[in-house]
Amino acid sequence: MPDAPKRLWIDSHTHLFGHTLDGGPLSYTVEDVRKVLDGSDADLRWIVSDNCTADVLRFATDPDSLRTMNRNLYERFVKPLGGRVLGSVQIDPRALKQSHEDLDLYIGERNYVMVGEVEGIPHGFDMDCPEMLELVRHAARLHTPVQLHCSTNDSPTGEHMRQALHVARAVPEARIIIAHAIGGRNTYQLILAAETHLAGGADNLYLEINGFNVRSFLRAAYEHLGPDRLLVGTDWGTYHAPPFDPYATHIYLQSHPGWWKDAKVFGKSQWDSLIWLSAATVIDLNETPYPVAVSSFVGFLREAGVTEADVEKIGSGTAVRLFHLGEKGLLR
């Protein structure tokens, strides 16, 4: 009997960095990336960007470096891996002219499907500054969603989400994606903020699931927002030299072994009496706490009460609709 077709799984938040996080050169090839895609138990598609902090910080003094970043990602990976790796164009309010030109080039001519990830505060600007609103309006005219960074673990004041919601209210015709919203310490805060925004009649907000292994987070997001507002967004990235971690590796293990021993992630949850030893788990984070496979993510969704039809929506259906993948001919 022929093998059953693999489950289509579209991750809207992955990174193919041009440099390591501290700015050093990062050398790898299309084949290194293809091995990760081929090694998945799903028909895996990525939406990718390159927003390495060491590079993005250059935009303030060298706006043309934005064009270099976008061009390198396109030529090295998006074009050769067409269909399996879909492009997200980087923009920045400090490189306003270049951002407008790259929006037209990569979305209008090169079939990119998203804008972002826009990090804002970590990179030295507000996501709701006038220049960003101008760029979001441009993206909306191109019918392309904008992915905004909202802190997974810090920013207890909610300032990241406040700025993102201001963008969503100021540009109601835009489609705004809240990056890595579900899975971290701020999960309930972000769900409540999104639910309140949508309850006021808005129809332009989507939240990514970054961590699947906390069923209570999945259940809350599903019950309060529904599958049509949820996307896969694991933040998988090329954080080190190859060989790369398999897809579905717990995000907090990708940078280096034992990372959490030095990371400032210890503390009391603001929501209850739990003591957290990471963003979302009280376990030994020397190893991923589940089999490294999309099937594990699917299992967590089912255990959280998500129906089979809605698992399909979260895993790919909502992304297909939101990013117009059928109309763009990107589902081959």
N, C-alpha and C positions, 0 to 999 in steps of 0.2 A: 504494500500500500504506500502511496506517496505520503511524504511527511505533511502534517497539517501546517497551514501557513502560520507564520509567526504573528503575534499580536503587534499591531501598529502602536508605537509609543513615541510621542513627540515631546521632547524636553525643550521648553522655551528659554531655559537659562543655563547656558554652558559657555565656557571661555576657552579660546585658543590663543593664549598669550604670546606676544612677541618677546617678552622678557620675563624673568623671574620677578616675584613680588618686590624684591629689593633692588631691582633694576639691572641685574646681570643678564648677559645674553642667554637665550634659551634656544637651543638647536634641536629641531626634530623635523620629521618629514610627514608627508601625506600618508605614507604607509604606517607610521606610528599611530596616527589617528584612526586609520582604517581598521587596524587590529582591534582597537577598542570597540568600534561599531560592530565588526564581524563577531566579536566575542560575546556579544549580548544574546540573551535568550529571546529577545524581541526584535521586531523590525524597527530598529532604533533610528530616529531622526533627531538631529540637534538644530536648534537655532543658536548661533554662536556670535560672540563679540570679543573684541580685545580692548579691555579698559584697564590695563595694568596701571596701578597708581603711579609708578615711577615714570611712565610715559605720559599719562594724562596731566600730571602736574606741569609738564612742559608747555601745555596749550596756552597758559597765561602769557608766557614770554615768547613763544614760537608757535603762533597759531597754525602755520602750515604743517606742523608735525601731526595735526589731526588727519590731514590728507594722507600722509605717509602711513599712519596706523591703519586707516581704512583700506588703503590700496594693498598693503602687505597681506592683510587677512583675506581679501578677495582673491588675489593672485595665487597665494600659497595654498589655500584650503577651500574656500567656498566654490570657486570656479572648478577646480579639479574634482571635487566631491559633490558636484551638483546633484541636488535632490536628497542626498543623505545629510548634508550639512547646509543649512539655510542661513542667509546672512542677516545680521542686525547691524545697522550703521551707527557708529559712534558720533555724538554731537556734543558741543560744549558752548556755553554762552560767551566764553572768552575767545572763541574762534567763530564768531557769528557768521561772517561772510563765508568762510570755509564750510561751516555746518550746513548752511542753506544750499550751497553748491553740491555738497555730498549727498544731501537728502534727495535732490533731483537726480543725481547720477546713479546712486545705488538702488533707490526705490523705483525711480522712473525708467531706468535703462537696464539695470542689472538684477532686477527681480528680487530685491531684498524684501523681507516680510515684517521687520520690526525695527524700532529705533531704541537704542540704549545698549547696555545698561547705563543710565544716568545716575551717578552716585551723589552728586551734589555736595553736601556738607563734608564728607571725608576728603573731597577734592578741592575744597575751598570756595564753594559758591552755594547759593540757595537754589533749590530746584524750582521755586516759584518766582524767581527774579524776572523782570520784564523781558529780558532777552530769551530766557527759557520759554516763557509763554508764547513769544513770537515763533520760536522753533516748533513748539507743540502744535500751534495753529497750522504751520506749514505741513507737519506730519499728518494732521487731520485732513487737510486738503488732498493729501496723497492716500487717504484711507488706510493709514498704517498705524498700528498701536505703538505707544511709547512706554517703555519699561523703566520704572523709577525705583531706585534703591530705597528700601525702608529697613532700618536696622533689625537684624535678627535677634540681637541680645542686649545691646546697650540702648542709649537714648531713652531712658525711662520716662522722660517728659512727653514722649510721643512727637517730638518736633519733626522727625522725618515724615511721619504719616500726616501731620498737619500740613506740611508743605505739599505733599502729594495730593491731598484732598483739595487744597486750594487750587492746584492746577486743574483737577477734575471739574471743579465748580466754575473756574474762570474760562475753561475751554470745554464746554459740555459736548461739543461735537467730536472731541477726541476720545480715543479709547486708551485708558490708563491701566497699566499692569503694575501691581505692587509686588516687587521682587522679593523672593524668599520670605513670604508672609507667614506661612503655616509650618511650624516645626521648631521654632525658637522660643526664647523666654517671653517674647512680646506677643505670642500668638493670640491669646484671648483679647488683648487690647486692640490688635489690628482687626480681628473679626468684628468686634463691637463697633469700631469706627467705620468699617466698610458697610456693615448692616445699617447703621444710622444714616450714612450717606445715601444708600440705595433706597431706604425707606422714604426719603424725601422726594422720590420720583426720578432720581438720576438713573441712567442706564449705561454707564461708561466705565465701570470699575471691575477689574479682574484680579484675583489673588493667586500667587504661585504656592505650590506645596514644595517646600524645601526638604523637610524631613518626614518620612512616612511611618517611622517606627513608634510613634506615640499615638495610639489609637484614639485617645480622648481628644487630641487636637483635630484629627481627621473628622471625628464624629461631630465636633462643634462646628467646624467649617461647613461640613455637608448639611447639617440640620439648619444652620442659620443663613447660609448663602446659596446652597444648591450647587449641582454639578456644572451648571452653565456659567458659573463665575470662577471655577477652579481650573488651574493649569498645573502641569508638572513643571517644576523649576528647581532642579537639584543643586545648581551652582557647580556642577562637575567642571573641572578645569585642568589645564596643563600647569600645575603648580610647581613642578619639578621636571628634571630631565627624564626621558623615557628609560625603561618601560613605564607606561602610565598605569594608574590604578584602573581596575575594571570599572565599567559603568555600574552604578548602584552602590559603590563603596560609600560608607558613611562620610559625609562631607568633612567632618572634623578630623578625619584620619588622612586626608589627602596631602597635607602640607609636609609633615614629617612624622616619623614614629615618636610616640611619647610627647607630642606637641602640647598636650593639655597640662603637663607637669609645670610648664612655664607660663601657660596662658592665664589671663585674668578672668576666669569663667566661674569661679567659686562664689557662692552666695545663696541667700535665701530668696525663694520665689516670692514675688509681691502678691501672688494670688492665693497661696495657701501655706501650709506648714512644711512643705517639702524642702529639703536641702538638695540643691542641684550641683552635681559634679561636672556638668557640661551644660550646653544650651538646652538640652531636652532629655537627657538620660542620666540615670544614677547607676552607672555600670563601669566596668573597666574598658576604657576607650583605647586600649591597645589593639583591639580588633573590632571589626564591624559586627554589630550585635544581631546579625541575621545573615542568611545565605545571600551572597552578593549577586542579585539577579532581579530583573523587573518582576518576575513572578512573586518575589517577596513583597514588593510594593503593592501588587495586586491583592495579595493575601491580606495585607494590613487594611486596605480599603474595604475588602469584604468583611473583615472582622469588626470594622467600625460601623457596619450597617449599610454600606453603599451597595445598591443593587447592581446586577450584572450590566444592565443597560447604562447605568450611570458610571460604572467603572470605565466603560468604553468612552464615555464623554470626557471624563477627567483625563484618561490616558491619551486621547487623541482627538476626539470629536469636537470638543470646544476649541482646540487649537486649529483644527482644519477650518472651522467656521470663522474664527476671529482673524486668522492670518490669510484668509482667502486662498488657501492652498490649492483647492480644486480649480478655481478661476485662473490662478497663475500657472497651472499645469505642473505643479510641483509634487504630485502624488504618484508619479510613475514608479 
